[in-house]
Amino acid sequence: MAFSDYRTALVTGASAGIGAAIVENFVAHGLTVHALSRNRARLEALAARTGCIAHVVDVTDLAAIEALVKPLEPDVLVNNAGVSRAGDIATMDAFGVDEQVDVNLRAALHLIRLTLPGMMARDRGHIVNITSIAGLYHFGGNTVYHATKAAMHMVSRQTRVAAYGRRVRVTEIVPGRAETEIFAKVIGDAERAQKQFYDGFESLKVEDVADAVAYALSTPRHVNIGQIEIMPTLQVPGGLNFEKRTD
Ligand SMILES: NC(=O)c1ccc[n+]([C@@H]2O[C@H](COP(=O)([O-])OP(=O)(O)OC[C@H]3O[C@@H](n4cnc5c(N)ncnc54)[C@H](OP(=O)(O)O)[C@@H]3O)[C@@H](O)[C@H]2O)c1
């Protein structure tokens, strides 16, 4: 299915995982795709493979983002770049708090701030935020990651309000566990992450998430797909802890 009248897209976190799959999908749908992340070698390989345009930029570098984004005037922005760090708020170090807030929330807010006015003026645009089930459900104790994703859930809703009256669509994609490098980065050991989080589990493939994004883009322009929660069939959120104490 065609992607409405969209011509250009900007995808953050494009060097790996879900972001790279979204780039591949968008290029296959005929979009000119600007792919952004820090890893030059991977981005250049992606560009050689797909024809996307590589931008080696750290999303937390506001000056670089401003210089890059303003002239691009993308029809589609995908806020996908994300980091997670192990630990809850009692055990998290200062870097872990700041990095997750800066990448998952602050950078996405700036990118929306920089692209939404142009989309509204052109009466054409689509903002896609890749959040997480961590933003909707509580489990596992990673306070900061959950907080940033919950914030992006509300950013998605409020961006709809900001774009009221214009043909600018906003979609929040809420994935459960997908097979990427994110857990290897969290625990710093790819082999252990593979065993602990993926071996024996029927996780989402990155293409499953990219297909959900593509569905939202492919609907007619009078249709806004606000939220898609996409989880492995065998993964279910929920549960309740109740510590028994006798002292
Ligand atoms: N995998 C899952 O189970 C899962 C579930 C729910 C939600 N998500 C979300 O899905 C999104 C993609 O995650 P993934 O699983 O595909 O993870 P991944 O394989 O670790 O990829 C993360 C991407 O983000 C980029 N990135 C990180 N920090 C950046 C920075 N400062 N500037 C620019 N780019 C940066 C990385 O590129 P560079 O290192 O090259 O910069 C990489 O391309 C994230 O928002 C994540 O929270 C993932």
The ligand as an SDF file (V2000), in Angstrom:
LIG
                    3D

 48 52  0  0  0  0  0  0  0  0999 V2000
   14.0050   -4.3160   21.5740 N   0  0  0  0  0  0  0  0  0  0  0  0
   12.9630   -4.2810   22.3750 C   0  0  0  0  0  0  0  0  0  0  0  0
   12.5810   -5.2820   23.0020 O   0  0  0  0  0  0  0  0  0  0  0  0
   12.1720   -2.9850   22.5080 C   0  0  0  0  0  0  0  0  0  0  0  0
   10.9290   -3.0580   23.1350 C   0  0  0  0  0  0  0  0  0  0  0  0
   10.1790   -1.8930   23.2750 C   0  0  0  0  0  0  0  0  0  0  0  0
   10.6640   -0.7010   22.7980 C   0  0  0  0  0  0  0  0  0  0  0  0
   11.9030   -0.6540   22.2000 N   0  0  0  0  0  0  0  0  0  0  0  0
   12.3630    0.6540   21.7150 C   0  0  0  0  0  0  0  0  0  0  0  0
   12.6460    0.5650   20.3480 O   0  0  0  0  0  0  0  0  0  0  0  0
   13.6100    1.5640   19.9970 C   0  0  0  0  0  0  0  0  0  0  0  0
   14.7280    0.8960   19.2000 C   0  0  0  0  0  0  0  0  0  0  0  0
   15.4160   -0.0260   20.0500 O   0  0  0  0  0  0  0  0  0  0  0  0
   16.1360   -1.3470   19.5460 P   0  0  0  0  0  0  0  0  0  0  0  0
   15.5910   -2.4540   20.3480 O   0  0  0  0  0  0  0  0  0  0  0  0
   16.1430   -1.4120   18.0820 O   0  0  0  0  0  0  0  0  0  0  0  0
   17.5920   -1.0530   20.1490 O   0  0  0  0  0  0  0  0  0  0  0  0
   19.0710   -1.1280   19.5380 P   0  0  0  0  0  0  0  0  0  0  0  0
   19.2340   -2.3190   18.6630 O   0  0  0  0  0  0  0  0  0  0  0  0
   19.9500   -0.9720   20.7250 O   0  0  0  0  0  0  0  0  0  0  0  0
   19.1400    0.1930   18.6380 O   0  0  0  0  0  0  0  0  0  0  0  0
   19.1010    1.4610   19.2500 C   0  0  0  0  0  0  0  0  0  0  0  0
   19.3760    2.5220   18.1970 C   0  0  0  0  0  0  0  0  0  0  0  0
   19.3640    3.8080   18.8470 O   0  0  0  0  0  0  0  0  0  0  0  0
   20.5230    4.5150   18.4520 C   0  0  0  0  0  0  0  0  0  0  0  0
   20.9590    5.4690   19.4620 N   0  0  0  0  0  0  0  0  0  0  0  0
   21.1870    5.2550   20.7810 C   0  0  0  0  0  0  0  0  0  0  0  0
   21.6470    6.3650   21.3580 N   0  0  0  0  0  0  0  0  0  0  0  0
   21.7200    7.3160   20.3900 C   0  0  0  0  0  0  0  0  0  0  0  0
   22.1320    8.6610   20.3570 C   0  0  0  0  0  0  0  0  0  0  0  0
   22.5810    9.2910   21.4700 N   0  0  0  0  0  0  0  0  0  0  0  0
   22.0790    9.3310   19.1840 N   0  0  0  0  0  0  0  0  0  0  0  0
   21.6520    8.7210   18.0590 C   0  0  0  0  0  0  0  0  0  0  0  0
   21.2320    7.4410   18.0230 N   0  0  0  0  0  0  0  0  0  0  0  0
   21.2730    6.7510   19.1800 C   0  0  0  0  0  0  0  0  0  0  0  0
   21.5760    3.4330   18.1930 C   0  0  0  0  0  0  0  0  0  0  0  0
   22.5360    3.8790   17.2500 O   0  0  0  0  0  0  0  0  0  0  0  0
   24.0310    4.3490   17.5550 P   0  0  0  0  0  0  0  0  0  0  0  0
   24.5340    3.5560   18.7080 O   0  0  0  0  0  0  0  0  0  0  0  0
   24.7110    4.1070   16.2370 O   0  0  0  0  0  0  0  0  0  0  0  0
   23.9200    5.8130   17.8540 O   0  0  0  0  0  0  0  0  0  0  0  0
   20.7220    2.3430   17.5390 C   0  0  0  0  0  0  0  0  0  0  0  0
   20.6000    2.6030   16.1540 O   0  0  0  0  0  0  0  0  0  0  0  0
   14.0750    2.1780   21.3070 C   0  0  0  0  0  0  0  0  0  0  0  0
   13.3990    3.4090   21.5040 O   0  0  0  0  0  0  0  0  0  0  0  0
   13.6380    1.1700   22.3510 C   0  0  0  0  0  0  0  0  0  0  0  0
   13.4160    1.7590   23.6050 O   0  0  0  0  0  0  0  0  0  0  0  0
   12.6630   -1.7670   22.0430 C   0  0  0  0  0  0  0  0  0  0  0  0
  1  2  1  0
  2  3  2  0
  2  4  1  0
  4  5  1  0
  4 48  2  0
  5  6  2  0
  6  7  1  0
  7  8  2  0
  8  9  1  0
  8 48  1  0
  9 10  1  0
  9 46  1  0
 10 11  1  0
 11 12  1  0
 11 44  1  0
 12 13  1  0
 13 14  1  0
 14 15  2  0
 14 16  1  0
 14 17  1  0
 17 18  1  0
 18 19  2  0
 18 20  1  0
 18 21  1  0
 21 22  1  0
 22 23  1  0
 23 24  1  0
 23 42  1  0
 24 25  1  0
 25 26  1  0
 25 36  1  0
 26 27  1  0
 26 35  1  0
 27 28  2  0
 28 29  1  0
 29 30  1  0
 29 35  2  0
 30 31  1  0
 30 32  2  0
 32 33  1  0
 33 34  2  0
 34 35  1  0
 36 37  1  0
 36 42  1  0
 37 38  1  0
 38 39  2  0
 38 40  1  0
 38 41  1  0
 42 43  1  0
 44 45  1  0
 44 46  1  0
 46 47  1  0
M  CHG  2   8   1  16  -1
M  END
$$$$
